[in-house]
Amino acid sequence: MYDITSIPKTCTLEQATVHIGALVQSLGIPGDAPDVRTLRLWRTKKLLTIEGHRFTARNILEVVAILKLRAEGLTLQHAVKRTSALNDDRLHFLLSNSGIAAPSSIESEALVTLQLLARGILALYRSVEKGAIVGHTDRMKQGIEGTPLSLFQAMARLGRSYFIEGMEDQVASIHQLLQLCQRPLKDWAPQAVGMLERYQEAILIDPIYRVPSEDCESIAEEAEGTNLSDLIERHLHEQLRMTLSKLGQDADISYTSIREFVGRHPLATAGELGLLYSHPELNDEAIDFVRSLYQPIHATYAVNGYVRRCRHCRAFIGEENACILAGCRDDHPTEDASPIPLDSAYVARPEVLKYWVDPAREELRIYDTLQQEARLRDRVFLYPHSDWCDISIDEMVGVDVKDYHDPVRLAQRLNHSIGHLGQYPERILAIAKRRWSRMYHDRLVEQLTPEKRALLQVMSVDQAIKHLKRTYGGSSHASEA
């Protein structure tokens, strides 16, 4: 292998082309080395550091680094910008540490980094739930680590990628990292990670609810060794099922009662919660579980001792005069219902708002609309069999509502499993109104495996309502849905 340390301190332009050619060949960088004319042009355009009339050792390293970065997919402009930011030691590190990795190797390393990051964010969320402080270990609370090992590993790997690419490390602070994770990867991650084709638009932390996003869960789920119970949505379902497991035949009814109540009451009064607790089929464990889903609302959201309530979804209206539910804000202008006293107001926890309440707006819209059809009223079920699907008509058709912002990520999860939806002869995947477009549909269907494509009917919530009324309800007014 050509020895980088043997490059002369200065040389002529012609001699430089020889050294560059030897380095390019030794490192396995694809493509031809630039000739004298190209190097002269680069100097004229000040793409290289200029120190006198002769070519310097740094100039040779700059040229090879630019060629290496271009082989990894950077444009000439970006390659020059990153190379110019490297000092001599970092240029040596870039060229001598690992040579030019094959694209598949680069992508594999970047994917591991991303999966560690997703797993770390989920683990951090669980730790904070137990009382951990981010970045600290509190020995008084059974040694709970505020920063999980997987997150430390992800931060180190991201830092190394920034270093190699000649960029300032933006994630040395865990708090800064968590802030950046509320934006698409392509906007902040080092290029090796941010330019992964399937993940460029991934947002790992929901910027509204400040909890791990669907993207985060989906990416973590792809990683080897991931405990699926760490996934927030799955964890909520498992907690509720385990809580109700002692109820026998009443378990399914209780599951629906609780999920429906939470979906209709993102902001609940003490009186409304009391009515749920009075249901005879709920045991003490179920009531305690519901209590754990809610917390008193903070006084900053009160106006003259009252909390404003959204007319459309019954969540609270926050400081920016907007409903706290992201989907409701997208679908409706803000309108007030009757306010409720602060001392009687309880709001669902952020992860419950994100994974149960926001999607429930569309689930309940389908259910309520079908309930109005005389021929369907006794045949429509909400969260049947403790959540085989979101809505069913008898055992004939199952409907799952999805509210993912990224159709590619949704397809990946569906390709992994469609769960108990597969038990129904007809299976409908209903996409929330705020996500639906022809482009979304086409992208989703394109990413599904042929097997899943054959199993599922993909349509909007509005289309699903029309289809179900027409097919199972005998409605002649389907267009009114």
matplotlib code that plots the C-alpha trace (Angstrom):
import matplotlib.pyplot as plt

x = [0.0, 1.3, 2.8, 1.0, 3.9, 6.3, 4.5, 7.0, 6.3, 6.2, 6.5, 5.6, 2.2, 3.4, 4.9, 1.7, -0.3, 2.0, 1.6, -2.2, -2.4, -0.5, -2.7, -5.9, -4.8, -3.6, -6.9, -9.1, -10.9, -12.9, -12.5, -9.5, -7.1, -7.2, -4.6, -2.4, -5.0, -7.7, -5.5, -4.5, -8.2, -8.9, -6.1, -7.4, -10.9, -9.4, -10.8, -7.5, -5.4, -2.9, 0.6, 3.0, 3.4, 4.2, 1.9, 2.1, 1.6, -1.7, -2.8, -2.2, -4.2, -7.0, -7.3, -7.4, -9.9, -12.1, -12.0, -12.8, -15.8, -17.1, -16.9, -19.1, -21.7, -20.9, -21.0, -17.8, -18.9, -19.8, -16.6, -14.5, -16.3, -15.8, -12.2, -11.2, -12.5, -10.1, -6.7, -3.7, -4.1, -7.8, -7.0, -4.4, -7.1, -9.6, -7.3, -5.3, -7.8, -10.0, -9.4, -12.4, -15.2, -17.6, -21.0, -22.7, -20.3, -20.9, -24.6, -24.5, -22.4, -24.8, -27.8, -26.4, -25.8, -29.4, -30.8, -28.7, -30.0, -33.6, -33.2, -31.4, -34.2, -36.8, -34.6, -34.1, -37.9, -38.4, -35.7, -37.2, -40.6, -39.0, -37.6, -34.1, -32.5, -31.1, -27.3, -27.1, -27.2, -29.3, -28.1, -31.0, -33.4, -31.9, -29.1, -31.3, -29.0, -30.2, -28.4, -28.6, -25.5, -27.1, -27.6, -24.0, -22.8, -25.0, -23.6, -20.0, -20.7, -22.4, -19.5, -17.0, -19.1, -19.1, -15.3, -14.6, -16.8, -15.1, -18.1, -18.5, -19.9, -23.5, -24.4, -21.8, -24.6, -27.4, -29.8, -28.8, -29.2, -32.7, -33.6, -32.2, -34.1, -37.3, -36.3, -35.8, -32.5, -31.4, -31.5, -28.9, -27.3, -23.9, -24.3, -23.6, -26.7, -28.8, -28.6, -29.8, -32.4, -35.2, -34.7, -33.9, -37.3, -37.4, -38.2, -37.2, -38.9, -42.4, -42.0, -45.6, -45.8, -42.0, -42.1, -40.4, -42.1, -43.5, -40.3, -38.2, -40.2, -40.1, -36.3, -35.7, -38.0, -35.7, -32.6, -31.5, -32.1, -34.8, -37.3, -40.6, -42.2, -40.0, -42.0, -44.4, -47.5, -47.0, -46.2, -49.5, -51.5, -49.7, -50.2, -53.9, -54.3, -52.4, -54.5, -57.7, -56.6, -58.3, -61.7, -62.4, -65.3, -65.5, -61.9, -62.9, -65.8, -63.5, -60.8, -63.2, -64.7, -61.3, -59.9, -63.1, -63.1, -59.5, -60.1, -63.1, -61.5, -57.9, -58.9, -61.2, -62.9, -62.9, -66.6, -66.1, -63.4, -65.7, -68.4, -65.9, -64.7, -68.3, -68.6, -69.4, -67.1, -63.9, -61.9, -59.6, -56.5, -58.3, -59.3, -55.7, -54.4, -56.7, -55.6, -52.0, -52.9, -53.9, -52.2, -53.4, -53.1, -50.5, -51.8, -50.1, -52.9, -55.7, -57.4, -59.1, -59.1, -60.6, -59.1, -60.3, -61.6, -61.7, -65.2, -64.0, -61.9, -62.3, -58.6, -57.4, -56.6, -53.1, -51.1, -50.9, -54.7, -54.5, -55.8, -53.1, -53.9, -51.8, -54.3, -57.2, -55.3, -54.6, -58.3, -60.2, -60.0, -59.8, -63.2, -64.1, -66.5, -67.4, -64.3, -63.7, -62.3, -58.6, -58.9, -61.1, -59.0, -56.9, -55.0, -53.8, -50.0, -48.1, -47.5, -51.2, -52.2, -49.7, -50.4, -54.0, -55.9, -54.8, -55.4, -58.7, -60.2, -60.4, -61.2, -64.2, -65.3, -65.7, -67.3, -69.8, -70.7, -71.4, -73.4, -75.9, -76.7, -79.7, -78.4, -75.0, -75.7, -75.5, -72.8, -70.1, -67.5, -64.8, -61.5, -63.0, -61.3, -59.2, -57.8, -57.6, -58.3, -59.8, -63.3, -64.9, -68.3, -69.1, -66.3, -66.4, -64.3, -61.6, -60.4, -57.1, -56.6, -53.1, -51.9, -48.2, -46.6, -44.2, -45.8, -42.4, -42.1, -45.7, -45.1, -42.0, -44.1, -46.9, -44.4, -43.2, -46.7, -50.4, -51.2, -54.7, -56.1, -55.2, -58.0, -60.7, -61.8, -61.7, -58.9, -59.0, -56.1, -57.7, -55.3, -56.2, -57.6, -54.7, -52.2, -54.1, -53.1, -52.8, -49.0, -49.1, -51.3, -49.0, -45.8, -47.3, -48.5, -45.2, -43.3, -45.6, -44.5, -46.6, -48.1, -49.2, -50.4, -52.7, -54.0, -54.8, -57.2, -55.6, -58.0, -58.6, -60.9, -63.6, -63.3, -63.5, -66.7, -68.3, -67.2, -68.5, -71.8, -72.4, -71.2, -72.5, -75.1, -77.0, -76.8, -77.8, -76.3, -72.6, -71.5, -72.6, -69.9]
y = [0.0, 3.5, 5.2, 8.5, 9.7, 9.5, 12.4, 15.3, 18.6, 20.4, 19.3, 20.4, 20.0, 17.1, 15.3, 15.8, 13.9, 10.9, 10.9, 11.4, 8.6, 6.2, 7.1, 6.7, 3.2, 2.2, 3.2, 1.6, 4.8, 4.3, 6.5, 8.2, 10.5, 14.1, 15.2, 18.3, 20.4, 19.5, 20.2, 23.5, 24.4, 23.4, 25.6, 28.5, 28.1, 27.9, 24.5, 23.7, 25.4, 27.7, 28.2, 29.5, 28.3, 24.7, 21.8, 21.0, 17.7, 19.0, 19.7, 16.1, 14.9, 17.4, 16.1, 12.4, 13.2, 15.0, 12.0, 9.7, 11.7, 12.0, 8.2, 8.0, 10.2, 13.8, 16.5, 18.3, 21.4, 19.5, 17.4, 20.5, 22.2, 19.2, 18.7, 22.3, 22.0, 19.1, 19.8, 17.7, 15.1, 14.5, 14.3, 11.6, 9.8, 9.9, 8.4, 6.0, 4.7, 2.5, 3.4, 3.6, 1.4, -0.3, 1.4, -1.6, -1.5, 2.3, 1.8, -1.2, 0.8, 3.8, 1.6, 0.0, 3.6, 4.6, 1.4, 2.0, 5.6, 4.5, 1.8, 4.3, 6.8, 4.2, 3.0, 6.6, 7.2, 4.1, 5.2, 8.7, 7.1, 5.4, 8.6, 8.8, 12.1, 12.4, 12.2, 11.1, 8.0, 8.3, 5.8, 6.6, 5.2, 1.7, 3.0, 4.0, 5.2, 8.4, 7.7, 4.1, 2.4, 2.1, 5.9, 6.5, 4.1, 5.9, 9.3, 8.0, 6.6, 9.7, 11.8, 9.6, 10.1, 13.9, 13.7, 11.7, 13.9, 17.0, 18.3, 19.7, 17.1, 18.3, 15.5, 15.7, 16.9, 14.4, 17.3, 18.7, 15.3, 14.9, 18.3, 17.4, 14.1, 16.1, 17.0, 14.7, 12.9, 14.4, 17.9, 17.2, 13.7, 13.1, 12.2, 8.5, 8.3, 11.2, 10.0, 6.4, 6.2, 4.7, 6.9, 10.4, 11.8, 9.8, 11.9, 9.9, 12.1, 13.5, 17.3, 17.8, 15.1, 14.8, 11.0, 8.4, 8.5, 5.7, 6.1, 5.5, 2.4, 1.0, 1.4, -0.1, -3.0, -3.8, -4.2, -7.6, -8.1, -5.5, -6.4, -5.7, -4.8, -1.7, -0.3, 2.2, 1.3, -2.4, -1.8, 0.1, -2.7, -5.4, -3.5, -3.2, -6.8, -8.1, -5.9, -7.3, -10.9, -11.9, -10.7, -13.7, -13.1, -9.5, -8.8, -7.9, -5.6, -3.9, -3.4, -1.7, 0.4, 1.7, 2.4, 4.1, 6.3, 7.3, 8.1, 10.3, 11.9, 13.1, 15.7, 14.2, 15.6, 13.9, 13.3, 11.6, 9.4, 8.5, 7.3, 5.0, 3.7, 2.8, 0.3, -3.0, -5.1, -3.2, -4.5, -2.5, -3.2, -1.9, 1.3, 1.8, 1.3, 4.0, 6.3, 5.8, 7.0, 10.5, 13.2, 16.6, 19.3, 22.0, 25.4, 27.2, 25.9, 27.5, 30.8, 32.2, 28.8, 27.0, 24.9, 25.4, 22.3, 21.5, 21.1, 18.5, 16.1, 17.2, 17.7, 20.9, 24.1, 25.2, 28.4, 29.0, 28.9, 25.5, 22.0, 19.8, 17.0, 17.3, 15.5, 17.6, 20.8, 19.5, 18.6, 21.4, 25.1, 25.5, 25.8, 25.9, 23.7, 24.5, 25.0, 22.8, 23.7, 23.3, 21.4, 18.8, 18.5, 15.5, 15.0, 11.8, 11.3, 12.3, 8.8, 8.0, 11.1, 10.1, 6.4, 6.0, 9.3, 10.9, 7.8, 7.2, 10.4, 8.6, 5.2, 6.6, 8.5, 5.3, 3.5, 6.4, 6.8, 3.0, 3.0, 5.4, 2.8, 0.7, -2.4, -2.1, -0.8, -4.2, -5.6, -3.0, -3.5, -1.2, -2.8, -6.3, -9.3, -6.9, -5.1, -7.6, -4.5, -1.1, -1.7, -4.8, -5.8, -9.1, -11.5, -10.5, -7.4, -5.9, -2.3, -0.8, 2.9, 4.2, 7.8, 7.5, 10.5, 8.3, 5.6, 3.8, 3.3, 2.1, -0.4, -1.7, -2.4, -4.0, -6.2, -7.4, -8.2, -7.2, -8.8, -10.2, -8.2, -11.2, -13.2, -11.4, -12.5, -8.8, -6.6, -2.8, -0.4, 3.0, 6.0, 9.0, 12.0, 14.3, 11.8, 10.7, 11.6, 9.6, 9.9, 8.5, 5.6, 4.8, 5.0, 2.8, 0.1, 0.2, -0.6, -3.5, -7.0, -8.8, -11.0, -8.0, -6.1, -9.0, -9.2, -5.5, -3.0, 0.4, 3.4, 6.6, 6.7, 8.5, 5.8, 3.1, 4.5, 4.7, 1.2, -0.3, 1.5, 0.4, -3.2, -4.2, -1.6, -1.4, 2.4, 4.4, 7.5, 6.4, 9.6, 11.5, 9.9]
z = [0.0, -0.9, 2.2, 2.8, 5.0, 1.9, 0.2, -0.3, 1.5, -1.9, -5.5, -9.0, -10.5, -12.6, -9.7, -7.7, -10.3, -9.9, -6.1, -6.4, -9.0, -6.7, -3.7, -5.6, -6.8, -3.4, -1.7, -4.3, -5.1, -8.3, -11.3, -12.9, -11.0, -12.2, -14.8, -14.7, -16.5, -14.0, -11.0, -12.4, -12.8, -9.2, -8.0, -10.1, -8.7, -5.2, -4.5, -2.8, -0.2, -2.0, -0.3, -2.9, -6.5, -5.8, -4.8, -1.1, 0.7, 2.0, -1.6, -2.5, 0.5, -0.3, -3.9, -2.8, 0.0, -2.5, -4.8, -1.9, -0.8, -4.3, -4.6, -1.5, -3.2, -2.4, -5.0, -5.8, -4.0, -0.8, -1.0, -1.2, 1.7, 4.0, 2.9, 3.5, 7.1, 7.9, 9.4, 8.3, 11.0, 10.1, 6.4, 7.3, 9.4, 6.7, 4.1, 6.2, 8.7, 6.5, 2.9, 0.7, 2.0, -0.3, -0.5, 1.0, 4.0, 4.5, 4.4, 6.8, 9.3, 9.0, 9.5, 12.7, 14.0, 13.2, 14.8, 18.0, 18.1, 17.8, 20.4, 22.7, 22.4, 23.3, 26.3, 27.4, 27.4, 29.5, 32.0, 32.3, 33.0, 36.0, 37.3, 35.7, 34.9, 31.4, 31.5, 35.1, 37.3, 40.4, 42.9, 45.2, 42.6, 42.2, 40.0, 37.0, 34.2, 32.7, 29.4, 28.1, 26.7, 23.2, 23.1, 24.2, 21.4, 18.8, 19.9, 19.6, 16.1, 14.9, 16.3, 14.4, 11.2, 11.6, 12.2, 9.1, 7.0, 8.2, 10.0, 13.5, 15.9, 16.6, 19.0, 21.7, 24.0, 24.6, 25.0, 21.6, 20.1, 21.4, 20.0, 16.6, 16.5, 16.2, 12.6, 9.6, 9.6, 6.3, 8.0, 10.7, 10.7, 9.1, 5.5, 6.0, 8.1, 6.8, 3.2, 3.8, 1.1, 3.1, 6.2, 5.0, 6.1, 9.4, 12.5, 15.6, 18.3, 17.7, 17.9, 19.2, 21.9, 22.6, 22.6, 20.4, 17.0, 14.8, 12.7, 15.8, 16.8, 13.2, 12.9, 16.4, 15.5, 12.5, 14.8, 16.0, 19.8, 20.1, 22.9, 21.2, 24.6, 24.6, 21.7, 23.2, 21.3, 21.9, 25.5, 26.1, 24.5, 26.5, 29.8, 29.2, 28.1, 31.1, 33.4, 32.0, 31.7, 35.0, 33.8, 31.6, 29.3, 30.3, 29.1, 25.6, 26.7, 29.2, 26.7, 24.3, 27.1, 28.2, 24.7, 23.7, 26.8, 26.3, 22.6, 23.4, 26.5, 25.9, 28.5, 31.2, 34.2, 37.5, 37.0, 33.6, 35.0, 37.9, 35.5, 33.8, 37.2, 38.0, 35.1, 36.8, 34.5, 35.5, 38.4, 40.7, 38.5, 35.4, 37.2, 38.5, 34.9, 33.6, 36.4, 35.3, 31.8, 33.1, 35.0, 36.3, 33.8, 34.5, 35.7, 32.8, 30.6, 32.7, 32.0, 35.1, 36.7, 33.7, 30.9, 27.4, 25.6, 21.9, 20.5, 17.9, 19.9, 23.6, 24.1, 25.7, 23.8, 24.6, 24.8, 21.0, 20.8, 19.2, 20.1, 21.6, 19.2, 16.1, 13.9, 15.1, 14.3, 10.8, 10.2, 11.9, 12.8, 16.6, 18.2, 21.9, 23.8, 27.4, 29.6, 32.6, 36.0, 36.4, 39.7, 37.9, 34.7, 33.8, 30.5, 29.0, 29.1, 25.9, 24.7, 25.1, 23.1, 20.4, 20.0, 21.2, 21.2, 17.9, 15.8, 17.6, 16.1, 12.7, 14.2, 16.1, 13.0, 11.1, 14.1, 14.8, 11.1, 10.7, 13.9, 12.3, 9.7, 10.8, 9.2, 10.7, 14.2, 15.9, 13.6, 14.1, 16.8, 18.1, 19.0, 18.7, 20.5, 22.5, 19.5, 16.6, 14.6, 15.1, 13.7, 12.4, 10.9, 12.4, 11.6, 7.9, 7.6, 9.7, 9.4, 10.7, 10.7, 10.2, 10.7, 9.7, 8.1, 6.1, 3.9, 3.4, 7.2, 7.4, 4.6, 6.4, 9.5, 7.6, 5.7, 9.0, 10.2, 9.9, 13.2, 13.8, 10.9, 8.8, 10.6, 8.6, 5.1, 4.0, 5.3, 4.9, 5.7, 6.1, 5.9, 8.1, 6.2, 7.0, 5.4, 2.4, -1.1, -4.3, -4.0, -0.4, -1.6, -4.5, -2.4, 0.3, -2.2, -4.0, -0.8, 0.3, -0.5, -3.2, -0.4, 1.7, -1.4, -2.2, 1.4, 2.0, 0.5, 0.9, 1.0, 2.8, 5.9, 3.8, 1.1, 3.7, 5.2, 1.7, 0.9, 4.1, 4.0, 0.4, 0.7, 4.2, 5.1, 1.8, 2.0, -1.0, 0.5, 0.5, -1.1, 2.1, 4.2]

ax = plt.figure().add_subplot(projection="3d")
ax.plot(x, y, z, "-o")
ax.set_aspect("equal")
plt.show()
